[in-house]
């Protein structure tokens, strides 16, 4: 009984801290509770999806390890970010429309099975999946 109370108290404290933080994952995931795994997404693709959720992919942040300048979108001549790819880049407008990709990151990356699959399909259609 004491263990259950401690777990609830710890989770509550953690949630309170999470609520006041501002980071990319916090914008998508509003709770500290574990999301259920989507059985229709392979584990390697789930890892890539999680990298995209926090915005830290090889494509967007590989420059840090290589000690280079941040990557620039060749179409828009702006810094390449996951947000830019999903929300702004004209190169991917057709794929966003065809796959019903939302401008809301919570919709694309939240724990909604259909949206997770659409997001993976978007990365496949844009040939970006292996760059995550």
C-alpha positions as CSV (number, residue, x, y, z in Angstrom):
1,X,0.0,0.0,0.0
2,X,2.8,2.4,0.9
3,X,4.5,1.6,-2.4
4,X,1.4,2.5,-4.4
5,X,1.1,5.8,-2.5
6,X,4.8,6.5,-3.2
7,X,4.4,5.7,-6.9
8,X,1.4,8.0,-7.1
9,X,3.1,10.8,-5.2
10,X,6.3,10.5,-7.4
11,X,4.2,10.5,-10.6
12,X,2.3,13.5,-9.4
13,X,5.5,15.4,-8.6
14,X,7.0,14.4,-11.9
15,X,3.9,15.5,-13.8
16,X,4.0,18.9,-12.0
17,X,7.6,19.4,-13.1
18,X,6.7,18.3,-16.7
19,X,3.8,20.8,-16.8
20,X,6.1,23.8,-16.3
21,X,8.8,22.7,-18.7
22,X,9.1,23.8,-22.2
23,X,10.7,21.5,-24.7
24,X,9.8,19.8,-28.0
25,X,8.6,16.5,-26.5
26,X,6.5,18.4,-23.8
27,X,4.6,20.2,-26.7
28,X,3.5,16.7,-28.0
29,X,3.3,14.6,-24.8
30,X,1.3,16.3,-22.1
31,X,1.6,13.4,-19.6
32,X,4.5,11.6,-18.0
33,X,2.6,8.3,-18.3
34,X,3.9,5.8,-20.8
35,X,2.3,5.7,-24.3
36,X,1.2,2.4,-25.6
37,X,3.3,1.0,-28.4
38,X,1.7,0.9,-31.8
39,X,2.1,-2.8,-32.9
40,X,1.7,-1.7,-36.6
41,X,5.0,0.2,-36.5
42,X,8.3,-1.7,-36.5
43,X,10.7,-1.0,-33.6
44,X,13.3,0.6,-35.9
45,X,10.6,2.9,-37.3
46,X,9.3,3.6,-33.8
47,X,12.8,4.8,-32.8
48,X,12.9,7.1,-35.9
49,X,9.4,8.4,-35.0
50,X,10.6,9.1,-31.4
51,X,13.7,11.0,-32.7
52,X,11.4,13.1,-34.9
53,X,9.1,13.7,-32.0
54,X,11.9,15.5,-30.1
55,X,13.3,17.1,-33.3
56,X,16.7,15.5,-32.9
57,X,17.4,13.4,-36.0
58,X,20.6,12.6,-37.9
59,X,19.3,14.8,-40.7
60,X,18.7,17.8,-38.5
61,X,21.3,17.5,-35.8
62,X,24.1,15.3,-37.4
63,X,26.0,18.5,-37.9
64,X,26.8,18.7,-34.2
65,X,28.8,15.5,-34.2
66,X,30.5,16.4,-37.6
67,X,31.3,19.9,-36.2
68,X,29.7,21.5,-39.3
69,X,27.1,24.2,-39.9
70,X,23.4,23.4,-39.4
71,X,21.8,21.9,-42.6
72,X,19.9,24.3,-44.8
73,X,16.8,23.4,-46.8
74,X,17.8,23.6,-50.4
75,X,14.3,24.7,-51.4
76,X,13.5,27.4,-48.8
77,X,17.1,28.4,-47.9
78,X,16.3,28.1,-44.2
79,X,17.5,25.9,-41.3
80,X,16.3,22.4,-41.8
81,X,14.1,21.3,-38.8
82,X,11.4,18.7,-38.4
83,X,8.9,21.6,-37.9
84,X,10.1,23.1,-41.2
85,X,9.6,19.8,-43.0
86,X,6.1,19.2,-41.5
87,X,4.8,22.7,-41.6
88,X,6.6,25.0,-44.0
89,X,8.7,23.4,-46.7
90,X,7.0,23.7,-50.2
91,X,9.0,20.6,-51.4
92,X,6.7,18.4,-49.3
93,X,3.4,20.1,-49.7
94,X,2.0,17.4,-52.0
95,X,2.9,14.6,-49.5
96,X,1.5,16.5,-46.6
97,X,-1.8,16.9,-48.4
98,X,-2.0,13.3,-49.7
99,X,-1.2,11.8,-46.3
100,X,-3.4,14.3,-44.3
101,X,-0.4,15.7,-42.4
102,X,-1.6,18.3,-39.9
103,X,0.2,21.6,-39.1
104,X,-0.2,20.6,-35.4
105,X,2.8,18.6,-34.1
106,X,0.6,17.0,-31.4
107,X,-1.6,15.5,-34.1
108,X,1.3,14.1,-36.2
109,X,3.4,12.8,-33.3
110,X,0.9,12.1,-30.6
111,X,-0.1,8.6,-29.5
112,X,-2.8,8.2,-32.2
113,X,-2.2,5.0,-34.2
114,X,-3.5,6.3,-37.5
115,X,-1.5,9.6,-37.2
116,X,1.7,7.7,-36.3
117,X,1.3,5.5,-39.4
118,X,0.6,8.6,-41.6
119,X,3.7,10.2,-40.2
120,X,5.9,7.2,-41.0
121,X,4.3,7.0,-44.4
122,X,5.1,10.7,-44.9
123,X,8.8,10.1,-44.1
124,X,8.8,7.1,-46.5
125,X,7.1,9.2,-49.3
126,X,9.6,12.0,-48.9
127,X,12.5,9.6,-48.7
128,X,13.5,11.0,-45.4
129,X,12.9,7.9,-43.2
130,X,16.5,6.7,-43.4
131,X,17.8,10.1,-42.5
132,X,16.1,10.2,-39.1
